[in-house]
Amino acid sequence: MSGMISKNIPSMTVGKIADRLSHAYSTVINSGLPLKTMPSVMLWGPPGVGKSQAVRQIASEIESSTGKKVCVKDVRLLLFNPIDLRGIPTSNAEKTLAVWLKPEIFQMDPGEDTVNILFLDEISAAPQSVQAAAYQITLDRVVGEHRLPDNCIVIAAGNRTTDKSVAFKMPKALANRLMHIEVEGNFNSWKEWAVKTGINEKVVGFLSFRQNYLMCFDSASDDLAFPTPRSWEMVSNILNGIDDDVDKMYPLIAGIIGTGAAVEFRTWAKVYTTLPSIEDIFDGKIPPMPQNTDAMYALTASMTSYARNHRDEPDRIANSIRYADLMPPDFSAVLMKGYMSIDKRFKERLMSIPEFARWLQSKGSMMNGSVR
C-alpha cells in the first residue's frame, strides 16, 4: 500500500490485526495484568479498508477468549472539540470553584466482568487541538480530572495524509505514545470475515470472481462512490435487509460503489438464474454441475451461505460435501474453506462428518494449511 507511513511500521490484514491484538489483550486479561501493559494502538489506512471492522473483530475474540463482556465505545474525534473531551464547566456546590461535568465517553462499566474498548476513530481528521487533548487519553488514560476505568483498552484509527481525505499530520508527541499498524486490504482475510458475519452471498460470490473490486480507492480520483470493504458491507445490508434483487436495487447499489462496479455486479448477478437448486444439493440430489467459472463462484458462495444457515443439520451438510467432491478440485477447496470460516464450532463439527474426512484424504492438500 502506498503512503509515507508504511515505510517503517508493520502492515497487516484485518484478520491478522484482530488475531494478534486480541491474543495480546486476552493474555494480559487472563494473566491478571493491567491493561495499560499494552500501549494504545493506532490503525492507519485508506477510507473503508476495514479499520472499524478490525475493532469489532478484536472485541468479539476477546469476549470469546476471556468470557468477559466487551463494550465498544466508538468516538468520532472529527466531531469533537477539546472542551467536548474535558467536559462542560460548571460551579461547585459552594460556587467557589469550577468543576467539569464528565463527558459521556467516560461513562463505562468498571466491573471485573467487563472489558471496555474506547475506539477513537478519525483521529487523524481531528484538528491538532483535539489531537493534543488525546495525548492524556492514549498515554495516561485521563483528560483533565476524568480517568478511564482500569478495564479500558484504547484503540485509535485514521486515514493517512497521503489518502487526500481530511487528515492532519499527527504531532510527534502523540505518535510516540502509540503502537502503529497499517491496515492492509486482503481478499482472503475479508472473505473469512464476510462468511462468518453473513455478508450477502452475491457480494461474496462476485468478489470471489473479481477480487480486484474489493478495494478501488484512488486518492487522485474525484469519484464520490467507489468499492471498499465498507461500501460492500453497505451493499450487503441492502440486499439482506431490503431486497435481494440486484436489478431492482441497482440505483442504490450504484450510489454506494459507483456505476462502473455496479454495472459489472448487476451483469454478473444474472448467473444466479442458471444455478442448480441449492435445496436439492443439500437434500442429497445431484443436479448438473455448472460449467462456467463465474457460475462456480456463485455456486460456492450460495452453498456456503446455505450451510451457514443450516449448520445444525449434519446429514444435509454431508450431502453437500458429496456434491462438492464432484466439483473441479480448486472450487471444491474454495467451498470447504468457506465452510471452515463459518465459525469455530462448525469447523470442529465438520471434522466429525465422514464425508469431510474422506474429502480431506483425497483433496486436503489443496487447503494450504487451512485445516488446523
C-alpha positions in Angstrom: 0.0 0.0 0.0 1.2 3.5 -0.7 1.8 6.2 1.8 4.7 7.6 3.7 3.8 6.0 7.0 4.1 2.5 5.6 7.9 2.7 5.4 8.6 1.9 9.0 5.5 0.4 10.5 4.1 -3.1 10.1 1.3 -3.7 7.5 -1.2 -6.4 8.4 -4.6 -7.7 7.1 -7.7 -7.1 9.2 -7.8 -10.7 10.2 -4.2 -10.8 11.3 -4.6 -7.5 13.3 -7.6 -8.9 15.1 -5.8 -12.2 15.8 -2.6 -10.6 17.1 -4.1 -7.9 19.2 -7.0 -10.0 20.6 -4.4 -12.6 21.6 -2.2 -10.0 23.3 -5.1 -8.3 25.1 -6.6 -11.7 26.2 -3.2 -12.8 27.5 -2.9 -9.7 29.6 -6.5 -10.0 30.9 -6.3 -13.7 31.7 -2.9 -13.2 33.4 -4.4 -10.5 35.7 -2.0 -7.8 34.3 -3.1 -4.2 34.0 -4.5 -3.4 30.5 -2.0 -0.5 30.3 0.7 -3.2 29.9 -0.3 -2.9 26.2 0.3 0.6 24.6 -2.6 2.3 22.9 -2.9 1.2 19.2 -3.2 3.4 16.1 -4.6 1.8 13.0 -3.8 3.6 9.7 -5.4 3.0 6.3 -7.4 4.5 3.5 -11.2 5.1 3.8 -13.3 1.9 4.1 -10.4 -0.6 4.3 -11.7 -2.2 7.5 -10.3 -0.3 10.5 -13.7 -0.4 12.3 -14.2 -4.0 11.3 -10.9 -4.9 12.9 -12.0 -3.3 16.2 -15.3 -5.3 16.1 -13.4 -8.5 15.5 -10.9 -7.7 18.3 -13.9 -7.2 20.7 -15.6 -10.4 19.6 -12.4 -12.5 20.0 -11.6 -11.0 23.4 -15.1 -11.9 24.5 -14.6 -15.5 23.3 -11.2 -15.9 24.9 -11.8 -14.3 28.3 -15.5 -14.9 28.9 -16.0 -11.2 29.7 -18.5 -8.9 28.2 -16.8 -6.4 25.8 -18.3 -3.0 25.2 -17.0 -0.8 22.3 -17.5 3.0 22.6 -17.0 4.5 19.1 -15.9 8.2 19.3 -15.6 10.2 16.1 -13.0 12.7 17.1 -13.6 14.7 13.9 -16.9 15.8 15.5 -15.3 16.8 18.8 -13.6 19.9 20.1 -11.2 20.0 23.1 -13.9 21.1 25.5 -16.0 18.0 24.5 -13.3 15.7 25.8 -12.8 17.5 29.0 -16.5 18.1 29.8 -18.7 21.1 30.5 -17.5 23.6 33.1 -19.8 24.4 36.0 -19.5 25.7 39.6 -19.2 23.5 42.7 -21.9 23.5 45.3 -20.3 26.4 47.2 -19.9 28.3 43.9 -16.2 28.8 44.7 -14.5 26.6 42.2 -15.1 25.4 38.6 -15.7 21.7 38.2 -16.0 19.7 34.9 -19.0 17.5 34.2 -17.8 14.1 33.0 -18.2 13.7 29.2 -20.3 10.8 28.1 -17.3 8.9 26.6 -16.1 8.3 30.1 -19.4 6.6 31.2 -18.2 3.0 31.2 -18.9 -0.1 33.3 -15.8 -0.6 35.5 -16.9 -4.1 36.6 -14.5 -7.0 36.7 -16.6 -9.0 34.2 -16.5 -6.3 31.6 -13.8 -5.0 29.2 -14.3 -1.6 27.6 -12.8 -0.6 24.2 -12.6 3.2 23.6 -12.3 3.5 19.8 -11.1 6.9 18.9 -11.9 6.9 15.2 -10.9 9.5 12.6 -8.2 10.8 15.0 -6.1 12.0 12.1 -9.0 14.1 10.8 -9.4 15.9 14.1 -7.8 19.4 14.4 -4.5 19.3 16.2 -6.1 21.0 19.2 -8.3 17.9 19.6 -5.4 15.5 18.9 -3.5 17.3 21.6 -6.4 16.6 24.0 -6.0 12.9 23.1 -2.4 12.9 24.5 -3.6 12.1 28.0 -6.2 9.6 26.9 -3.7 7.5 24.9 -0.8 7.5 27.5 -2.2 8.5 30.9 -5.8 7.4 30.2 -7.1 10.7 31.6 -8.3 14.0 30.4 -8.2 16.8 32.9 -9.7 15.3 36.1 -11.5 12.4 34.4 -10.0 9.0 34.3 -10.8 5.9 32.2 -11.6 2.8 34.2 -8.8 0.2 34.5 -10.6 -2.2 32.3 -10.5 0.0 29.3 -8.5 -0.6 26.1 -7.7 2.5 23.8 -7.6 2.0 20.1 -7.3 4.9 17.6 -7.8 4.9 13.8 -7.4 7.3 11.0 -6.7 7.9 7.3 -3.2 8.7 6.1 -2.3 12.2 4.9 -1.5 10.6 1.5 -5.1 9.4 1.2 -6.2 13.0 0.5 -9.1 12.6 2.9 -9.5 15.1 5.7 -6.3 14.3 7.7 -3.9 16.4 9.7 -0.3 15.4 10.3 -0.1 13.7 13.7 2.1 15.5 16.2 5.3 13.6 17.1 4.5 13.7 20.8 1.2 11.9 20.2 2.6 9.5 17.6 5.3 8.4 20.1 2.6 7.3 22.5 1.0 4.8 20.2 1.7 1.4 18.6 1.2 1.9 14.9 -0.2 -0.6 12.4 -1.2 -0.1 8.8 -4.3 -1.9 7.7 -3.7 -3.9 4.6 -6.6 -4.8 2.2 -6.7 -8.5 1.6 -9.4 -10.5 -0.1 -8.9 -13.9 1.8 -8.9 -12.1 5.2 -12.1 -10.2 4.2 -13.8 -13.3 2.9 -13.3 -15.2 6.2 -14.9 -12.3 8.0 -17.7 -12.0 5.4 -18.7 -15.6 5.6 -18.6 -15.5 9.4 -20.8 -12.4 9.7 -23.3 -13.3 6.9 -22.4 -10.9 4.2 -24.8 -11.4 1.3 -23.8 -14.4 -0.9 -24.0 -12.4 -4.1 -21.5 -9.9 -2.8 -19.2 -12.8 -1.6 -19.6 -14.6 -4.9 -18.9 -11.6 -7.1 -15.8 -10.5 -5.2 -14.5 -14.1 -5.2 -14.8 -13.9 -9.0 -13.5 -10.3 -9.2 -11.2 -9.8 -6.2 -9.8 -6.6 -7.6 -13.2 -4.9 -6.9 -12.9 -5.3 -3.1 -10.9 -2.1 -2.8 -10.8 0.5 -5.5 -9.9 3.6 -3.5 -7.8 6.1 -5.6 -6.7 9.3 -3.8 -6.3 11.0 -7.1 -9.9 10.3 -8.3 -12.8 12.7 -7.8 -15.3 9.8 -7.6 -17.7 10.0 -4.7 -18.8 6.4 -4.8 -16.2 3.6 -5.0 -15.8 0.0 -3.9 -14.2 -0.6 -0.4 -14.9 -3.3 2.2 -17.1 -0.8 4.0 -19.1 0.0 0.9 -19.6 -3.6 0.0 -20.9 -4.2 3.5 -23.4 -1.4 2.9 -24.5 -3.2 -0.4 -24.9 -6.4 1.6 -27.1 -4.7 4.1 -29.4 -3.6 1.3 -29.6 -7.0 -0.3 -30.0 -8.8 3.0 -32.4 -6.3 4.6 -34.4 -4.7 1.8 -34.4 -6.8 -1.4 -32.1 -9.5 -2.8 -32.9 -8.5 -6.4 -29.8 -6.8 -7.7 -31.6 -5.3 -10.7 -34.2 -3.7 -8.5 -31.7 -2.4 -6.1 -29.2 -1.3 -8.8 -29.7 2.5 -8.4 -29.0 2.2 -4.6 -26.0 -0.1 -5.2 -24.6 2.3 -7.8 -24.8 5.1 -5.3 -22.6 3.2 -2.9 -19.9 1.6 -5.1 -20.2 3.7 -8.3 -21.8 2.9 -11.6 -18.8 1.0 -13.1 -18.6 -1.6 -10.4 -22.4 -1.7 -10.0 -22.9 -2.5 -13.7 -20.4 -5.4 -13.5 -22.0 -6.6 -10.3 -25.5 -6.5 -11.9 -24.4 -8.3 -15.0 -22.6 -11.0 -13.0 -25.6 -11.5 -10.7 -27.6 -12.8 -13.6 -25.6 -16.0 -13.3 -27.8 -16.9 -10.3 -30.7 -17.8 -12.6 -28.6 -20.6 -14.1 -27.5 -22.3 -10.8 -28.8 -25.7 -9.7 -31.2 -25.8 -6.8 -29.2 -25.4 -3.6 -32.0 -27.1 -1.7 -31.7 -30.1 -4.0 -27.9 -30.3 -3.3 -28.4 -30.3 0.4 -31.3 -32.8 0.1 -28.8 -35.3 -1.4 -29.7 -34.9 -5.1 -27.1 -34.5 -7.7 -28.1 -31.7 -10.1 -25.9 -30.8 -13.1 -22.7 -29.0 -12.3 -22.2 -25.5 -13.8 -19.5 -25.3 -16.4 -18.6 -21.6 -16.3 -16.1 -20.1 -13.8 -18.4 -17.2 -12.8 -21.2 -19.7 -12.1 -18.9 -21.9 -10.0 -18.0 -18.9 -7.8 -21.7 -18.1 -7.4 -22.5 -21.7 -6.6 -19.8 -22.0 -3.9 -21.0 -18.7 -2.3 -24.6 -19.9 -2.3 -23.7 -23.2 -0.8 -21.6 -21.6 1.9 -24.4 -19.2 2.8 -26.9 -22.1 2.9 -24.6 -24.2 5.1 -24.2 -21.2 7.5 -28.0 -21.1 7.9 -28.3 -24.9 8.3 -25.1 -25.6 10.3 -27.0 -27.8 12.8 -28.1 -30.3 10.1 -25.0 -32.6 9.7 -26.8 -35.0 7.3 -27.6 -32.2 4.8 -24.0 -30.8 5.2 -22.7 -34.3 4.4 -24.9 -34.3 1.2 -23.4 -31.0 0.1 -19.8 -32.4 0.7 -20.6 -35.4 -1.5 -21.7 -33.0 -4.2 -18.6 -30.8 -3.7 -16.5 -33.9 -4.3 -17.7 -33.8 -7.9 -16.6 -30.2 -8.4 -13.3 -29.2 -10.0 -10.8 -29.6 -7.2 -9.9 -25.9 -6.9 -13.6 -24.9 -6.4 -14.2 -27.8 -4.1 -11.3 -26.4 -1.9 -12.9 -22.9 -2.1 -16.1 -24.3 -0.8 -14.5 -26.2 2.0 -12.5 -23.2 3.1 -15.8 -21.2 3.1 -17.4 -23.9 5.3 -14.5 -23.7 7.7 -14.9 -20.0 8.0 -18.5 -20.2 9.3 -17.5 -20.4 12.9 -15.1 -22.4 15.2 -17.7 -24.8 16.4 -18.9 -25.6 12.9 -15.3 -26.2 11.9 -15.0 -28.7 14.7 -18.3 -30.3 13.7 -17.1 -30.8 10.2 -14.2 -32.9 11.4 -16.7 -35.5 12.7 -18.5 -35.8 9.4 -17.2 -38.9 7.5 -17.7 -37.3 4.1 -15.5 -34.4 5.1 -12.8 -36.8 6.4 -12.8 -38.6 3.1 -12.7 -35.3 1.2 -9.6 -34.3 3.3 -7.9 -37.5 2.4 -8.3 -37.0 -1.3 -8.1 -33.2 -1.6 -6.9 -31.8 1.7 -3.5 -30.9 0.2 -5.3 -28.0 -1.6 -6.3 -26.4 1.7 -2.8 -24.8 2.2 -2.8 -25.2 5.9 -6.4 -24.1 6.5 -7.2 -27.3 8.4 -5.8 -26.7 11.9 
